[in-house]
């Protein structure tokens, strides 16, 4: 399975956008095929990778399967992948306290606005809008 995944990644990273296959279905470099006079068929590597993964039982184009796989990986790794956070609303007093805290951090020159916004769990543009007030 690991080799299949490595091969899939390599195929998708190709610069020219296509892989080339002989009539027997073997991958070949386009320049080599031209030098040897071998007819090739261009194949979209994404379609080829999807077929190979599905043959191995990985149906990554199936949304339900993908959600279940992500949930499994999250449970095994103990991470929060797959968990969605709800949008949070801040009261005016909370916003004022956050802005006050930012003024202290800004005076000390310790963080950027973006880093501070990430730390408190607010989008950068939302934080900027609060500052403009």
C-alpha positions in Angstrom: 0.0 0.0 0.0 2.8 2.4 0.9 4.5 1.8 -2.5 1.2 2.5 -4.2 0.8 5.8 -2.4 4.4 6.8 -3.2 3.9 5.9 -6.9 0.7 7.9 -6.9 2.4 11.0 -5.5 5.2 10.7 -8.0 2.8 10.4 -10.9 0.8 13.5 -9.7 4.0 15.6 -9.3 5.0 15.1 -13.0 5.6 18.6 -14.6 4.1 18.0 -18.0 0.7 17.0 -16.7 0.6 13.5 -18.4 2.1 10.1 -18.1 2.6 8.0 -21.2 1.7 4.4 -21.6 2.6 1.8 -24.2 -0.1 -0.5 -25.8 0.8 -3.0 -23.1 0.0 -0.5 -20.4 3.5 0.1 -19.2 4.7 3.6 -18.3 7.4 5.1 -20.5 9.1 8.4 -20.9 7.9 10.3 -24.0 11.5 11.0 -25.2 12.4 7.3 -24.8 9.3 6.2 -26.7 10.0 8.6 -29.5 13.6 7.5 -29.8 12.6 3.8 -29.9 9.6 4.5 -32.2 7.0 3.2 -29.7 3.4 4.4 -29.9 2.2 5.8 -26.6 -1.1 7.1 -25.2 -1.1 10.1 -22.9 -3.0 9.5 -19.7 -4.1 12.0 -17.1 -2.2 10.9 -14.0 -5.0 11.9 -11.7 -7.4 9.5 -13.5 -4.8 6.7 -13.5 -4.1 7.2 -9.8 -7.8 7.1 -9.0 -8.2 3.8 -10.8 -5.2 2.3 -9.0 -6.3 3.4 -5.6 -9.9 2.2 -6.2 -8.4 -1.2 -7.3 -6.7 -1.3 -3.9 -9.9 -0.5 -2.1 -9.4 3.2 -1.5 -12.3 5.1 -2.9 -11.1 8.7 -2.5 -13.6 10.2 -4.8 -16.5 8.9 -2.6 -17.2 11.6 -0.1 -18.7 9.3 2.5 -15.7 7.0 2.4 -13.3 9.9 2.5 -15.1 11.3 5.6 -14.9 7.9 7.3 -11.2 7.5 6.4 -10.4 11.0 7.8 -12.4 10.2 11.0 -10.4 7.0 11.4 -7.1 8.7 10.9 -8.1 11.4 13.4 -9.1 8.9 16.0 -5.9 6.9 15.5 -3.6 9.9 15.6 -5.5 11.6 18.4 -5.7 14.8 16.4 -8.8 16.9 15.8 -8.8 16.4 12.0 -12.4 16.1 10.8 -13.8 18.0 13.8 -15.4 21.2 12.7 -15.5 24.2 15.0 -18.5 26.4 15.3 -18.3 30.0 14.5 -18.0 32.0 17.7 -19.5 35.4 18.5 -17.8 37.8 20.7 -19.6 40.3 22.9 -18.5 44.0 22.8 -16.9 43.7 26.2 -14.9 40.6 25.0 -13.8 42.5 21.9 -12.7 45.4 24.1 -10.7 43.2 26.4 -9.0 41.5 23.3 -8.2 44.9 21.8 -6.8 46.1 25.2 -4.6 43.0 25.4 -3.5 43.6 21.8 -2.4 47.2 22.7 -0.2 45.7 25.5 1.3 43.1 23.1 1.8 45.7 20.4 3.6 48.1 22.8 6.0 45.3 23.7 6.5 44.5 20.0 6.2 40.8 20.6 3.8 39.7 17.9 2.3 40.6 14.6 -1.5 41.3 14.3 -1.9 38.1 12.3 -0.1 36.0 14.9 -2.2 37.5 17.7 -5.4 36.9 15.7 -4.5 33.3 15.2 -3.6 32.9 18.8 -7.1 34.1 20.0 -8.9 32.1 17.3 -10.1 35.0 15.2 -9.6 35.7 11.5 -7.1 38.3 10.6 -9.6 40.5 8.8 -12.1 40.3 11.6 -9.4 41.4 14.1 -8.5 44.3 11.8 -12.2 45.3 11.7 -12.3 45.3 15.5 -9.3 47.6 15.6 -10.9 50.0 13.2 -13.9 49.8 15.4 
